Amino acid sequence: MPRIITRRKAIASGLAALGTIAMLGLGNVASAADATKLRFSAVFSEQDIRADMMKKLAGALGDKYEFELYYGGNLFKQTTEILAIQRGNLEMGNVAPQDIATQIPAFSILSSAYLFRDADHLRKFFASDAGTEMKTMAEEQLGIHILGPTYFGTRQVGLRIDKKINTPEDMAGVKLRMPGGDAWQFLGKALGANPTPMAYAEVYTGLQTGAIDGQDNPLPNVQNMKFYEVMNQIAMTSHLVGYDLLVVSAKVWEGMSAEEQDAFQNAADEAINWSQEQHLKKEKELSDFLKEQGLEIYTPDVDAFRAHAQKMYLESELSKDWPEGMLERINAL
């Protein structure tokens, strides 16, 4: 079995290290030292399905790798993982396409509202020639190798205000938490809201104190982070198929043999598939759970939201950076 170290285990592991060396002998110590260390950072919590996804990936790869798994932005805050990989301070991350778009404007097409129809459409794109072109762009320009998209649900608008939302016009003046970065902030504007940058770990308190009026996350995240305790409604805008990208440092990837790369990719595919299945199943179950918590859940005029958002994107500076013909290729899948 591989060594898997989480933040919670790190201190205990350090204290036990000397005793382990004495008990196991120098041969096993040398073997452990030969393992490739893979520090992984993500903003999601240890209770997230994707945390189990990473444990499955580590388990499938065996003791050739020593995984250190950090959740909740405890090692690197949201939006900083790519820079940490570029500096050699991190080997793996689960990063948002919006964060890639910060450095590669062309990537903003993959973070635009109402682009992917569902999780299947998302996966088809990244497995296509068009998807390979975008993955290659990220590898060549940022030094990150994309293993695949990690679906975590369709994003909905959750609010703590009494006003019911039906169209983008109803979102005027609503302080909607969005992560930092131009692509994220533009998404908030495309929904008609007043986007407010805030770290993911601060959203619960922000809702509780009224610093923000709402947030946009898939239902599994709402449950994991207990946002339902400080909200009273969810408008099912379904404005974005939520996904991050499981990435590994291109330097680490290029250091693998072709056989090692195949094994690593296959293990990642299996873990990602499992995670996606679990998220889709959970989404179906959570509507009833959230209603039981006292939230009003309803579907606004999604066509109005879609038309408003797509018009804003196509008329924006962002779309000028989109690769020619890419939107049509995505729609045709």
Summary of the structure (lengths in Angstrom):
residues: 333
radius of gyration: 20.6
end to end distance: 39.6
largest distance: 68.3
contacts: 1110
relative contact order: 0.16
helix: 55%
strand: 20%
